[in-house]
């Protein structure tokens, strides 16, 4: 049910539940077109629509979203770091790590990153957990 | 004459196979990086 709903969202190429055990069944692995961006707000809206359509029978609260690999350009402006996704040009504020800072200082700005996406108070933010050179 | 026809037929068959092999060349690999990956956690109530 949720897999099918996720697949209908604009930009989602595939959506698969991680597994069927007690913990894995809550996680869905998504593959998203690079020229689109699927944000937490789109997932929350899909879940709200599902709840409304089923008169509350299908009630699944959004928990979190983690990008596991996305390539784009990292830039620093003053103390602020931003990430602009390749293809979609979606911008995220970055919570930069030392590893990311070192890579940018060494001249690399096109990077593949992973991290938790949040949109609290309307601010789209990516908390970097991993960074690598897309050429490697 | 019969021999010549056979040789021509064989040559045609070989040429045909070659053309088919060219047509069946592997399609260009989908550009890497055309998608990105994410995981979403959705709770149950």
Backbone of each chain as nested JSON, in Angstrom:
{
  "chains": [
    {"id": "A", "residues": [
      {"number": 1, "name": "UNK", "atoms": {"N": [0.837, -1.21, 0.0], "CA": [0.0, 0.0, 0.0], "C": [0.873, 1.263, 0.0]}},
      {"number": 2, "name": "UNK", "atoms": {"N": [1.769, 1.366, 1.017], "CA": [2.622, 2.558, 1.096], "C": [3.621, 2.607, -0.046]}},
      {"number": 3, "name": "UNK", "atoms": {"N": [4.142, 1.446, -0.439], "CA": [5.076, 1.41, -1.576], "C": [4.399, 1.991, -2.814]}},
      {"number": 4, "name": "UNK", "atoms": {"N": [3.181, 1.545, -3.09], "CA": [2.456, 2.011, -4.277], "C": [2.2, 3.511, -4.209]}},
      {"number": 5, "name": "UNK", "atoms": {"N": [1.845, 3.985, -3.035], "CA": [1.594, 5.43, -2.864], "C": [2.871, 6.231, -3.074]}},
      {"number": 6, "name": "UNK", "atoms": {"N": [3.971, 5.737, -2.541], "CA": [5.248, 6.443, -2.7], "C": [5.655, 6.494, -4.171]}},
      {"number": 7, "name": "UNK", "atoms": {"N": [5.426, 5.377, -4.884], "CA": [5.806, 5.319, -6.307], "C": [5.048, 6.343, -7.14]}},
      {"number": 8, "name": "UNK", "atoms": {"N": [3.874, 6.74, -6.679], "CA": [3.062, 7.701, -7.445], "C": [3.577, 9.133, -7.312]}},
      {"number": 9, "name": "UNK", "atoms": {"N": [4.415, 9.381, -6.319], "CA": [4.914, 10.746, -6.132], "C": [5.831, 11.135, -7.282]}},
      {"number": 10, "name": "UNK", "atoms": {"N": [5.699, 12.389, -7.704], "CA": [6.476, 12.876, -8.834], "C": [7.97, 12.776, -8.532]}},
      {"number": 11, "name": "UNK", "atoms": {"N": [8.699, 12.08, -9.39], "CA": [10.15, 11.979, -9.228], "C": [10.611, 10.65, -8.676]}},
      {"number": 12, "name": "UNK", "atoms": {"N": [9.701, 9.894, -8.044], "CA": [10.129, 8.616, -7.456], "C": [10.134, 7.523, -8.532]}},
      {"number": 13, "name": "UNK", "atoms": {"N": [11.319, 6.95, -8.737], "CA": [11.462, 5.885, -9.74], "C": [11.123, 4.528, -9.137]}},
      {"number": 14, "name": "UNK", "atoms": {"N": [11.537, 4.336, -7.884], "CA": [11.181, 3.075, -7.224], "C": [11.078, 3.291, -5.721]}},
      {"number": 15, "name": "UNK", "atoms": {"N": [10.233, 2.485, -5.108], "CA": [10.041, 2.541, -3.653], "C": [9.868, 1.114, -3.166]}},
      {"number": 16, "name": "UNK", "atoms": {"N": [10.77, 0.696, -2.282], "CA": [10.692, -0.686, -1.798], "C": [10.857, -0.708, -0.29]}},
      {"number": 17, "name": "UNK", "atoms": {"N": [10.018, -1.474, 0.358], "CA": [10.148, -1.61, 1.81], "C": [11.447, -2.367, 2.088]}},
      {"number": 18, "name": "UNK", "atoms": {"N": [12.13, -1.956, 3.151], "CA": [13.449, -2.539, 3.426], "C": [13.335, -4.024, 3.781]}},
      {"number": 19, "name": "UNK", "atoms": {"N": [12.288, -4.381, 4.477], "CA": [12.125, -5.779, 4.867], "C": [10.792, -5.956, 5.558]}},
      {"number": 20, "name": "UNK", "atoms": {"N": [10.536, -7.161, 6.049], "CA": [9.232, -7.407, 6.649], "C": [9.309, -7.76, 8.131]}},
      {"number": 21, "name": "UNK", "atoms": {"N": [10.506, -7.633, 8.696], "CA": [10.605, -7.878, 10.132], "C": [10.082, -6.656, 10.882]}},
      {"number": 22, "name": "UNK", "atoms": {"N": [10.033, -6.787, 12.184], "CA": [9.39, -5.779, 13.027], "C": [9.933, -4.359, 12.806]}},
      {"number": 23, "name": "UNK", "atoms": {"N": [11.247, -4.235, 12.631], "CA": [11.854, -2.911, 12.487], "C": [11.908, -2.459, 11.018]}},
      {"number": 24, "name": "UNK", "atoms": {"N": [12.347, -3.347, 10.123], "CA": [12.568, -2.98, 8.712], "C": [11.307, -2.531, 7.993]}},
      {"number": 25, "name": "UNK", "atoms": {"N": [10.145, -3.023, 8.44], "CA": [8.91, -2.747, 7.697], "C": [8.531, -1.264, 7.694]}},
      {"number": 26, "name": "UNK", "atoms": {"N": [9.177, -0.486, 8.542], "CA": [8.874, 0.952, 8.583], "C": [9.77, 1.782, 7.658]}},
      {"number": 27, "name": "UNK", "atoms": {"N": [10.78, 1.146, 7.079], "CA": [11.73, 1.87, 6.229], "C": [11.479, 1.569, 4.751]}},
      {"number": 28, "name": "UNK", "atoms": {"N": [11.483, 2.625, 3.942], "CA": [11.259, 2.466, 2.505], "C": [12.448, 3.057, 1.752]}},
      {"number": 29, "name": "UNK", "atoms": {"N": [13.073, 2.23, 0.928], "CA": [14.205, 2.693, 0.12], "C": [13.67, 3.312, -1.166]}},
      {"number": 30, "name": "UNK", "atoms": {"N": [14.052, 4.551, -1.413], "CA": [13.554, 5.273, -2.585], "C": [14.677, 5.533, -3.575]}},
      {"number": 31, "name": "UNK", "atoms": {"N": [14.345, 5.468, -4.853], "CA": [15.246, 5.915, -5.904], "C": [14.511, 7.056, -6.591]}},
      {"number": 32, "name": "UNK", "atoms": {"N": [15.151, 8.22, -6.624], "CA": [14.486, 9.441, -7.071], "C": [15.222, 10.032, -8.262]}},
      {"number": 33, "name": "UNK", "atoms": {"N": [14.476, 10.466, -9.266], "CA": [15.098, 11.076, -10.445], "C": [15.929, 12.281, -10.021]}},
      {"number": 34, "name": "UNK", "atoms": {"N": [17.116, 12.374, -10.614], "CA": [18.027, 13.442, -10.211], "C": [17.491, 14.826, -10.575]}},
      {"number": 35, "name": "UNK", "atoms": {"N": [16.649, 14.893, -11.587], "CA": [16.122, 16.208, -11.976], "C": [14.872, 16.606, -11.184]}},
      {"number": 36, "name": "UNK", "atoms": {"N": [14.527, 15.802, -10.184], "CA": [13.397, 16.124, -9.294], "C": [13.91, 16.092, -7.864]}},
      {"number": 37, "name": "UNK", "atoms": {"N": [13.12, 16.656, -6.963], "CA": [13.481, 16.476, -5.558], "C": [12.217, 16.114, -4.788]}},
      {"number": 38, "name": "UNK", "atoms": {"N": [12.338, 15.067, -4.006], "CA": [11.219, 14.633, -3.173], "C": [11.582, 15.004, -1.736]}},
      {"number": 39, "name": "UNK", "atoms": {"N": [10.782, 15.863, -1.153], "CA": [11.1, 16.414, 0.16], "C": [10.133, 15.872, 1.221]}},
      {"number": 40, "name": "UNK", "atoms": {"N": [10.487, 16.011, 2.499], "CA": [9.604, 15.496, 3.558], "C": [8.163, 15.977, 3.427]}},
      {"number": 41, "name": "UNK", "atoms": {"N": [7.98, 17.217, 2.983], "CA": [6.63, 17.775, 2.851], "C": [5.768, 16.946, 1.891]}},
      {"number": 42, "name": "UNK", "atoms": {"N": [6.372, 16.463, 0.812], "CA": [5.628, 15.65, -0.167], "C": [5.21, 14.321, 0.447]}},
      {"number": 43, "name": "UNK", "atoms": {"N": [6.088, 13.741, 1.276], "CA": [5.766, 12.465, 1.931], "C": [4.632, 12.684, 2.951]}},
      {"number": 44, "name": "UNK", "atoms": {"N": [4.738, 13.757, 3.719], "CA": [3.702, 14.039, 4.736], "C": [2.341, 14.253, 4.061]}},
      {"number": 45, "name": "UNK", "atoms": {"N": [2.339, 14.974, 2.931], "CA": [1.081, 15.236, 2.224], "C": [0.474, 13.931, 1.704]}},
      {"number": 46, "name": "UNK", "atoms": {"N": [1.323, 13.057, 1.176], "CA": [0.834, 11.773, 0.68], "C": [0.178, 10.989, 1.824]}},
      {"number": 47, "name": "UNK", "atoms": {"N": [0.803, 11.019, 3.009], "CA": [0.271, 10.282, 4.16], "C": [-1.034, 10.907, 4.66]}},
      {"number": 48, "name": "UNK", "atoms": {"N": [-1.101, 12.242, 4.62], "CA": [-2.339, 12.921, 5.029], "C": [-3.482, 12.582, 4.071]}},
      {"number": 49, "name": "UNK", "atoms": {"N": [-3.175, 12.601, 2.758], "CA": [-4.19, 12.263, 1.754], "C": [-4.698, 10.836, 1.945]}},
      {"number": 50, "name": "UNK", "atoms": {"N": [-3.763, 9.923, 2.228], "CA": [-4.129, 8.519, 2.436], "C": [-5.055, 8.385, 3.647]}},
      {"number": 51, "name": "UNK", "atoms": {"N": [-4.736, 9.112, 4.706], "CA": [-5.554, 9.065, 5.92], "C": [-6.968, 9.594, 5.638]}},
      {"number": 52, "name": "UNK", "atoms": {"N": [-7.029, 10.709, 4.892], "CA": [-8.329, 11.309, 4.569], "C": [-9.165, 10.371, 3.707]}},
      {"number": 53, "name": "UNK", "atoms": {"N": [-8.527, 9.818, 2.663], "CA": [-9.25, 8.946, 1.727], "C": [-9.786, 7.691, 2.4]}},
      {"number": 54, "name": "UNK", "atoms": {"N": [-9.055, 7.206, 3.408], "CA": [-9.479, 5.961, 4.075], "C": [-10.225, 6.253, 5.377]}},
      {"number": 55, "name": "UNK", "atoms": {"N": [-10.641, 7.493, 5.533], "CA": [-11.383, 7.933, 6.73], "C": [-10.665, 7.555, 8.019]}},
      {"number": 56, "name": "UNK", "atoms": {"N": [-9.345, 7.678, 7.977], "CA": [-8.562, 7.448, 9.184], "C": [-8.109, 6.015, 9.4]}},
      {"number": 57, "name": "UNK", "atoms": {"N": [-8.567, 5.094, 8.536], "CA": [-8.16, 3.693, 8.706], "C": [-6.675, 3.498, 8.471]}},
      {"number": 58, "name": "UNK", "atoms": {"N": [-6.158, 4.196, 7.449], "CA": [-4.731, 4.072, 7.112], "C": [-4.016, 5.316, 7.633]}},
      {"number": 59, "name": "UNK", "atoms": {"N": [-3.557, 5.222, 8.863], "CA": [-2.928, 6.367, 9.513], "C": [-1.462, 6.038, 9.811]}},
      {"number": 60, "name": "UNK", "atoms": {"N": [-0.572, 6.596, 8.994], "CA": [0.861, 6.326, 9.148], "C": [1.601, 7.648, 9.311]}},
      {"number": 61, "name": "UNK", "atoms": {"N": [2.032, 7.972, 10.511], "CA": [2.756, 9.233, 10.697], "C": [4.155, 9.205, 10.078]}},
      {"number": 62, "name": "UNK", "atoms": {"N": [4.53, 10.327, 9.478], "CA": [5.881, 10.495, 8.935], "C": [6.862, 10.496, 10.086]}},
      {"number": 63, "name": "UNK", "atoms": {"N": [7.983, 9.833, 9.923], "CA": [9.012, 9.851, 10.969], "C": [10.238, 10.65, 10.529]}},
      {"number": 64, "name": "UNK", "atoms": {"N": [10.915, 10.211, 9.464], "CA": [12.146, 10.897, 9.065], "C": [12.547, 10.514, 7.647]}},
      {"number": 65, "name": "UNK", "atoms": {"N": [13.485, 11.286, 7.109], "CA": [13.986, 11.003, 5.759], "C": [15.497, 11.176, 5.742]}},
      {"number": 66, "name": "UNK", "atoms": {"N": [16.166, 10.2, 5.163], "CA": [17.629, 10.259, 5.063], "C": [18.006, 10.063, 3.602]}},
      {"number": 67, "name": "UNK", "atoms": {"N": [18.807, 10.991, 3.078], "CA": [19.34, 10.808, 1.727], "C": [20.606, 9.983, 1.861]}},
      {"number": 68, "name": "UNK", "atoms": {"N": [20.66, 8.87, 1.134], "CA": [21.815, 7.974, 1.297], "C": [22.902, 8.239, 0.266]}},
      {"number": 69, "name": "UNK", "atoms": {"N": [22.571, 8.904, -0.834], "CA": [23.598, 9.288, -1.818], "C": [23.0, 10.297, -2.79]}},
      {"number": 70, "name": "UNK", "atoms": {"N": [23.543, 11.499, -2.763], "CA": [23.108, 12.531, -3.707], "C": [24.339, 13.361, -4.083]}},
      {"number": 71, "name": "UNK", "atoms": {"N": [24.424, 13.701, -5.351], "CA": [25.594, 14.449, -5.833], "C": [25.201, 15.887, -6.124]}},
      {"number": 72, "name": "UNK", "atoms": {"N": [26.071, 16.797, -5.751], "CA": [25.799, 18.211, -6.007], "C": [26.97, 19.078, -5.606]}},
      {"number": 73, "name": "UNK", "atoms": {"N": [26.715, 20.367, -5.659], "CA": [27.787, 21.328, -5.414], "C": [27.681, 21.89, -3.99]}},
      {"number": 74, "name": "UNK", "atoms": {"N": [28.811, 21.876, -3.307], "CA": [28.866, 22.423, -1.946], "C": [29.531, 23.795, -1.998]}},
      {"number": 75, "name": "UNK", "atoms": {"N": [28.906, 24.775, -1.363], "CA": [29.457, 26.133, -1.359], "C": [29.417, 26.703, 0.052]}},
      {"number": 76, "name": "UNK", "atoms": {"N": [30.36, 27.606, 0.3], "CA": [30.396, 28.265, 1.599], "C": [30.217, 29.758, 1.374]}},
      {"number": 77, "name": "UNK", "atoms": {"N": [29.322, 30.357, 2.16], "CA": [29.123, 31.789, 2.07], "C": [29.143, 32.333, 3.5]}},
      {"number": 78, "name": "UNK", "atoms": {"N": [30.233, 32.973, 3.861], "CA": [30.406, 33.382, 5.259], "C": [30.547, 32.144, 6.107]}},
      {"number": 79, "name": "UNK", "atoms": {"N": [29.693, 32.003, 7.117], "CA": [29.736, 30.796, 7.95], "C": [28.73, 29.746, 7.476]}},
      {"number": 80, "name": "UNK", "atoms": {"N": [27.924, 30.121, 6.481], "CA": [26.862, 29.213, 6.031], "C": [27.334, 28.322, 4.881]}},
      {"number": 81, "name": "UNK", "atoms": {"N": [26.924, 27.058, 4.957], "CA": [27.247, 26.084, 3.915], "C": [25.949, 25.699, 3.21]}},
      {"number": 82, "name": "UNK", "atoms": {"N": [26.04, 25.599, 1.894], "CA": [24.858, 25.154, 1.148], "C": [25.229, 24.032, 0.183]}},
      {"number": 83, "name": "UNK", "atoms": {"N": [24.243, 23.207, -0.096], "CA": [24.403, 22.113, -1.051], "C": [23.351, 22.301, -2.135]}},
      {"number": 84, "name": "UNK", "atoms": {"N": [23.775, 22.324, -3.403], "CA": [22.839, 22.433, -4.52], "C": [22.874, 21.122, -5.301]}},
      {"number": 85, "name": "UNK", "atoms": {"N": [21.756, 20.419, -5.282], "CA": [21.703, 19.103, -5.92], "C": [21.87, 19.218, -7.435]}},
      {"number": 86, "name": "UNK", "atoms": {"N": [22.68, 18.289, -7.984], "CA": [22.859, 18.23, -9.434], "C": [21.536, 17.794, -10.074]}},
      {"number": 87, "name": "UNK", "atoms": {"N": [21.174, 18.432, -11.137], "CA": [19.937, 18.061, -11.84], "C": [18.755, 18.899, -11.408]}},
      {"number": 88, "name": "UNK", "atoms": {"N": [18.313, 18.718, -10.174], "CA": [17.119, 19.441, -9.698], "C": [17.437, 20.863, -9.248]}},
      {"number": 89, "name": "UNK", "atoms": {"N": [18.71, 21.133, -8.927], "CA": [19.142, 22.429, -8.365], "C": [18.469, 22.753, -7.038]}},
      {"number": 90, "name": "UNK", "atoms": {"N": [17.95, 21.724, -6.372], "CA": [17.357, 21.929, -5.043], "C": [18.456, 22.321, -4.053]}},
      {"number": 91, "name": "UNK", "atoms": {"N": [18.214, 23.384, -3.317], "CA": [19.217, 23.848, -2.348], "C": [18.878, 23.376, -0.936]}},
      {"number": 92, "name": "UNK", "atoms": {"N": [19.908, 23.007, -0.199], "CA": [19.776, 22.602, 1.203], "C": [20.8, 23.396, 2.014]}},
      {"number": 93, "name": "UNK", "atoms": {"N": [20.403, 23.833, 3.207], "CA": [21.4, 24.339, 4.15], "C": [22.153, 23.121, 4.662]}},
      {"number": 94, "name": "UNK", "atoms": {"N": [23.422, 23.29, 4.893], "CA": [24.222, 22.147, 5.322], "C": [24.688, 22.277, 6.758]}},
      {"number": 95, "name": "UNK", "atoms": {"N": [24.641, 21.163, 7.466], "CA": [25.354, 21.064, 8.729], "C": [26.647, 20.349, 8.347]}},
      {"number": 96, "name": "UNK", "atoms": {"N": [27.689, 21.129, 8.074], "CA": [28.916, 20.566, 7.505], "C": [29.743, 19.831, 8.549]}},
      {"number": 97, "name": "UNK", "atoms": {"N": [30.392, 18.764, 8.111], "CA": [31.305, 18.019, 8.984], "C": [32.737, 18.424, 8.637]}},
      {"number": 98, "name": "UNK", "atoms": {"N": [33.672, 18.039, 9.485], "CA": [35.086, 18.346, 9.223], "C": [35.538, 17.699, 7.915]}},
      {"number": 99, "name": "UNK", "atoms": {"N": [35.073, 16.483, 7.648], "CA": [35.467, 15.781, 6.421], "C": [35.012, 16.56, 5.188]}},
      {"number": 100, "name": "UNK", "atoms": {"N": [33.802, 17.079, 5.253], "CA": [33.275, 17.864, 4.12], "C": [34.081, 19.157, 3.959]}},
      {"number": 101, "name": "UNK", "atoms": {"N": [34.345, 19.825, 5.064], "CA": [35.113, 21.077, 5.0], "C": [36.487, 20.836, 4.382]}},
      {"number": 102, "name": "UNK", "atoms": {"N": [37.125, 19.734, 4.775], "CA": [38.462, 19.423, 4.242], "C": [38.411, 19.187, 2.739]}},
      {"number": 103, "name": "UNK", "atoms": {"N": [37.374, 18.503, 2.277], "CA": [37.277, 18.211, 0.84], "C": [37.07, 19.491, 0.045]}},
      {"number": 104, "name": "UNK", "atoms": {"N": [36.256, 20.395, 0.587], "CA": [36.013, 21.667, -0.108], "C": [37.295, 22.517, -0.103]}},
      {"number": 105, "name": "UNK", "atoms": {"N": [37.991, 22.51, 1.035], "CA": [39.243, 23.278, 1.12], "C": [40.296, 22.738, 0.157]}},
      {"number": 106, "name": "UNK", "atoms": {"N": [40.225, 21.448, -0.14], "CA": [41.202, 20.867, -1.067], "C": [40.811, 21.099, -2.526]}},
      {"number": 107, "name": "UNK", "atoms": {"N": [39.736, 21.842, -2.744], "CA": [39.365, 22.232, -4.106], "C": [38.224, 21.453, -4.712]}},
      {"number": 108, "name": "UNK", "atoms": {"N": [37.686, 20.491, -3.953], "CA": [36.57, 19.699, -4.497], "C": [35.247, 20.345, -4.071]}},
      {"number": 109, "name": "UNK", "atoms": {"N": [34.41, 20.667, -5.032], "CA": [33.111, 21.245, -4.665], "C": [31.952, 20.361, -5.121]}},
      {"number": 110, "name": "UNK", "atoms": {"N": [32.187, 19.516, -6.137], "CA": [31.144, 18.563, -6.555], "C": [31.333, 17.296, -5.729]}},
      {"number": 111, "name": "UNK", "atoms": {"N": [30.391, 17.045, -4.838], "CA": [30.548, 15.938, -3.894], "C": [29.283, 15.085, -3.818]}},
      {"number": 112, "name": "UNK", "atoms": {"N": [29.482, 13.843, -3.43], "CA": [28.332, 12.963, -3.157], "C": [28.196, 12.866, -1.643]}},
      {"number": 113, "name": "UNK", "atoms": {"N": [27.027, 13.219, -1.152], "CA": [26.843, 13.272, 0.295], "C": [25.663, 12.406, 0.733]}},
      {"number": 114, "name": "UNK", "atoms": {"N": [25.629, 12.129, 2.022], "CA": [24.5, 11.432, 2.644], "C": [24.152, 12.196, 3.906]}},
      {"number": 115, "name": "UNK", "atoms": {"N": [22.897, 12.15, 4.294], "CA": [22.523, 12.824, 5.539], "C": [21.026, 12.916, 5.725]}},
      {"number": 116, "name": "UNK", "atoms": {"N": [20.668, 13.258, 6.947], "CA": [19.245, 13.377, 7.303], "C": [18.695, 14.699, 6.779]}},
      {"number": 117, "name": "UNK", "atoms": {"N": [17.497, 14.641, 6.193], "CA": [16.85, 15.843, 5.675], "C": [15.803, 16.312, 6.674]}},
      {"number": 118, "name": "UNK", "atoms": {"N": [15.856, 17.591, 7.0], "CA": [14.806, 18.135, 7.867], "C": [14.284, 19.432, 7.252]}},
      {"number": 119, "name": "UNK", "atoms": {"N": [13.073, 19.771, 7.598], "CA": [12.502, 21.011, 7.049], "C": [11.761, 21.786, 8.147]}},
      {"number": 120, "name": "UNK", "atoms": {"N": [12.347, 21.741, 9.332], "CA": [11.726, 22.445, 10.453], "C": [11.701, 23.938, 10.194]}},
      {"number": 121, "name": "UNK", "atoms": {"N": [10.594, 24.563, 10.536], "CA": [10.372, 25.997, 10.326], "C": [10.615, 26.404, 8.87]}},
      {"number": 122, "name": "UNK", "atoms": {"N": [10.301, 25.49, 7.957], "CA": [10.4, 25.777, 6.533], "C": [11.814, 25.85, 5.986]}},
      {"number": 123, "name": "UNK", "atoms": {"N": [12.789, 25.521, 6.824], "CA": [14.194, 25.565, 6.387], "C": [14.667, 24.168, 6.037]}},
      {"number": 124, "name": "UNK", "atoms": {"N": [14.988, 23.977, 4.767], "CA": [15.445, 22.68, 4.314], "C": [16.917, 22.499, 4.691]}},
      {"number": 125, "name": "UNK", "atoms": {"N": [17.171, 21.426, 5.437], "CA": [18.511, 21.254, 5.98], "C": [18.974, 19.815, 5.808]}},
      {"number": 126, "name": "UNK", "atoms": {"N": [20.257, 19.685, 5.492], "CA": [20.859, 18.359, 5.318], "C": [21.972, 18.201, 6.351]}},
      {"number": 127, "name": "UNK", "atoms": {"N": [21.779, 17.231, 7.251], "CA": [22.805, 16.971, 8.277], "C": [23.734, 15.888, 7.742]}},
      {"number": 128, "name": "UNK", "atoms": {"N": [24.912, 16.309, 7.29], "CA": [25.826, 15.394, 6.609], "C": [26.312, 14.273, 7.53]}},
      {"number": 129, "name": "UNK", "atoms": {"N": [26.181, 13.042, 7.044], "CA": [26.726, 11.908, 7.791], "C": [27.874, 11.259, 7.018]}},
      {"number": 130, "name": "UNK", "atoms": {"N": [27.916, 11.492, 5.711], "CA": [28.989, 10.894, 4.908], "C": [29.228, 11.778, 3.691]}},
      {"number": 131, "name": "UNK", "atoms": {"N": [30.46, 11.829, 3.241], "CA": [30.806, 12.618, 2.054], "C": [31.905, 11.909, 1.281]}},
      {"number": 132, "name": "UNK", "atoms": {"N": [31.792, 11.937, -0.042], "CA": [32.851, 11.329, -0.856], "C": [32.933, 12.017, -2.209]}},
      {"number": 133, "name": "UNK", "atoms": {"N": [34.052, 11.798, -2.862], "CA": [34.273, 12.327, -4.201], "C": [33.456, 11.468, -5.176]}},
      {"number": 134, "name": "UNK", "atoms": {"N": [32.579, 12.079, -5.993], "CA": [31.754, 11.249, -6.891], "C": [32.573, 10.449, -7.906]}},
      {"number": 135, "name": "UNK", "atoms": {"N": [33.838, 10.868, -8.108], "CA": [34.687, 10.139, -9.06], "C": [35.171, 8.819, -8.471]}},
      {"number": 136, "name": "UNK", "atoms": {"N": [35.104, 8.665, -7.154], "CA": [35.596, 7.427, -6.514], "C": [34.464, 6.462, -6.192]}}
    ]},
    {"id": "B", "residues": [
      {"number": 1, "name": "UNK", "atoms": {"N": [27.715, -23.924, -61.817], "CA": [26.674, -22.925, -61.574], "C": [26.051, -23.115, -60.169]}},
      {"number": 2, "name": "UNK", "atoms": {"N": [25.737, -24.406, -59.886], "CA": [25.124, -24.708, -58.592], "C": [26.067, -24.327, -57.441]}},
      {"number": 3, "name": "UNK", "atoms": {"N": [27.377, -24.604, -57.699], "CA": [28.416, -24.297, -56.717], "C": [28.468, -22.786, -56.453]}},
      {"number": 4, "name": "UNK", "atoms": {"N": [28.374, -22.017, -57.561], "CA": [28.46, -20.551, -57.461], "C": [27.284, -19.99, -56.649]}},
      {"number": 5, "name": "UNK", "atoms": {"N": [26.101, -20.567, -56.893], "CA": [24.896, -20.125, -56.164], "C": [25.063, -20.408, -54.673]}},
      {"number": 6, "name": "UNK", "atoms": {"N": [25.626, -21.596, -54.39], "CA": [25.83, -21.98, -52.991], "C": [26.792, -21.022, -52.305]}},
      {"number": 7, "name": "UNK", "atoms": {"N": [27.87, -20.671, -53.007], "CA": [28.875, -19.756, -52.44], "C": [28.242, -18.386, -52.188]}},
      {"number": 8, "name": "UNK", "atoms": {"N": [27.454, -17.923, -53.153], "CA": [26.802, -16.608, -53.006], "C": [25.817, -16.621, -51.829]}},
      {"number": 9, "name": "UNK", "atoms": {"N": [25.08, -17.741, -51.699], "CA": [24.109, -17.858, -50.606], "C": [24.812, -17.836, -49.26]}},
      {"number": 10, "name": "UNK", "atoms": {"N": [25.954, -18.533, -49.182], "CA": [26.726, -18.592, -47.948], "C": [27.261, -17.2, -47.582]}},
      {"number": 11, "name": "UNK", "atoms": {"N": [27.767, -16.506, -48.622], "CA": [28.302, -15.153, -48.397], "C": [27.195, -14.23, -47.881]}},
      {"number": 12, "name": "UNK", "atoms": {"N": [26.0, -14.381, -48.475], "CA": [24.856, -13.564, -48.052], "C": [24.474, -13.844, -46.609]}},
      {"number": 13, "name": "UNK", "atoms": {"N": [24.512, -15.124, -46.247], "CA": [24.133, -15.51, -44.882], "C": [25.125, -14.913, -43.88]}},
      {"number": 14, "name": "UNK", "atoms": {"N": [26.407, -14.998, -44.208], "CA": [27.447, -14.462, -43.314], "C": [27.266, -12.958, -43.169]}},
      {"number": 15, "name": "UNK", "atoms": {"N": [27.01, -12.257, -44.312], "CA": [26.834, -10.796, -44.285], "C": [25.611, -10.428, -43.42]}},
      {"number": 16, "name": "UNK", "atoms": {"N": [24.555, -11.248, -43.57], "CA": [23.334, -11.008, -42.798], "C": [23.57, -11.131, -41.302]}},
      {"number": 17, "name": "UNK", "atoms": {"N": [24.336, -12.187, -40.94], "CA": [24.642, -12.387, -39.513], "C": [25.42, -11.196, -38.973]}},
      {"number": 18, "name": "UNK", "atoms": {"N": [26.358, -10.726, -39.791], "CA": [27.201, -9.619, -39.372], "C": [26.35, -8.374, -39.118]}},
      {"number": 19, "name": "UNK", "atoms": {"N": [25.393, -8.144, -40.064], "CA": [24.526, -6.968, -39.925], "C": [23.687, -7.069, -38.657]}},
      {"number": 20, "name": "UNK", "atoms": {"N": [23.193, -8.306, -38.386], "CA": [22.366, -8.504, -37.186], "C": [23.176, -8.255, -35.923]}},
      {"number": 21, "name": "UNK", "atoms": {"N": [24.453, -8.723, -35.974], "CA": [25.312, -8.535, -34.798], "C": [25.51, -7.056, -34.536]}},
      {"number": 22, "name": "UNK", "atoms": {"N": [25.616, -6.271, -35.616], "CA": [25.8, -4.835, -35.456], "C": [24.547, -4.215, -34.845]}},
      {"number": 23, "name": "UNK", "atoms": {"N": [23.384, -4.671, -35.356], "CA": [22.117, -4.131, -34.831], "C": [21.947, -4.455, -33.358]}},
      {"number": 24, "name": "UNK", "atoms": {"N": [22.422, -5.663, -32.976], "CA": [22.204, -6.114, -31.612], "C": [23.274, -5.602, -30.643]}},
      {"number": 25, "name": "UNK", "atoms": {"N": [24.083, -4.636, -31.094], "CA": [25.116, -4.092, -30.203], "C": [24.465, -3.589, -28.921]}},
      {"number": 26, "name": "UNK", "atoms": {"N": [25.129, -3.793, -27.794], "CA": [24.502, -3.394, -26.528], "C": [24.12, -1.923, -26.5]}},
      {"number": 27, "name": "UNK", "atoms": {"N": [22.945, -1.659, -25.92], "CA": [22.483, -0.273, -25.855], "C": [23.395, 0.525, -24.936]}},
      {"number": 28, "name": "UNK", "atoms": {"N": [23.456, 1.785, -25.215], "CA": [24.296, 2.652, -24.407], "C": [23.846, 2.585, -22.947]}},
      {"number": 29, "name": "UNK", "atoms": {"N": [24.802, 2.45, -22.078], "CA": [24.479, 2.334, -20.652], "C": [23.805, 3.609, -20.169]}},
      {"number": 30, "name": "UNK", "atoms": {"N": [22.763, 3.426, -19.362], "CA": [22.057, 4.581, -18.805], "C": [23.044, 5.462, -18.038]}},
      {"number": 31, "name": "UNK", "atoms": {"N": [22.97, 6.74, -18.283], "CA": [23.911, 7.659, -17.646], "C": [23.915, 7.483, -16.139]}},
      {"number": 32, "name": "UNK", "atoms": {"N": [25.106, 7.317, -15.586], "CA": [25.2, 7.151, -14.142], "C": [24.852, 8.463, -13.459]}},
      {"number": 33, "name": "UNK", "atoms": {"N": [24.321, 8.354, -12.266], "CA": [23.991, 9.564, -11.527], "C": [22.687, 10.183, -11.974]}},
      {"number": 34, "name": "UNK", "atoms": {"N": [21.843, 9.435, -12.679], "CA": [20.572, 9.991, -13.121], "C": [19.513, 9.902, -12.034]}},
      {"number": 35, "name": "UNK", "atoms": {"N": [19.896, 9.323, -10.921], "CA": [18.959, 9.252, -9.802], "C": [19.739, 9.36, -8.501]}},
      {"number": 36, "name": "UNK", "atoms": {"N": [19.018, 9.64, -7.421], "CA": [19.663, 9.602, -6.119], "C": [18.834, 8.749, -5.177]}},
      {"number": 37, "name": "UNK", "atoms": {"N": [19.437, 8.396, -4.063], "CA": [18.792, 7.43, -3.171], "C": [18.458, 8.045, -1.811]}},
      {"number": 38, "name": "UNK", "atoms": {"N": [17.342, 7.621, -1.284], "CA": [16.935, 8.101, 0.032], "C": [16.169, 6.989, 0.741]}},
      {"number": 39, "name": "UNK", "atoms": {"N": [16.074, 7.117, 2.05], "CA": [15.265, 6.197, 2.84], "C": [14.303, 7.018, 3.677]}},
      {"number": 40, "name": "UNK", "atoms": {"N": [13.042, 6.625, 3.649], "CA": [12.062, 7.338, 4.461], "C": [11.519, 6.371, 5.51]}},
      {"number": 41, "name": "UNK", "atoms": {"N": [11.357, 6.89, 6.725], "CA": [10.786, 6.053, 7.796], "C": [9.37, 6.536, 8.063]}},
      {"number": 42, "name": "UNK", "atoms": {"N": [8.448, 5.6, 8.001], "CA": [7.033, 5.916, 8.231], "C": [6.558, 5.034, 9.374]}},
      {"number": 43, "name": "UNK", "atoms": {"N": [6.007, 5.644, 10.399], "CA": [5.587, 4.885, 11.581], "C": [4.215, 4.244, 11.377]}},
      {"number": 44, "name": "UNK", "atoms": {"N": [3.909, 3.378, 12.278], "CA": [2.595, 2.742, 12.282], "C": [1.909, 3.166, 13.58]}},
      {"number": 45, "name": "UNK", "atoms": {"N": [0.594, 3.27, 13.552], "CA": [-0.076, 3.645, 14.811], "C": [-0.964, 2.501, 15.29]}}
    ]}
  ]
}
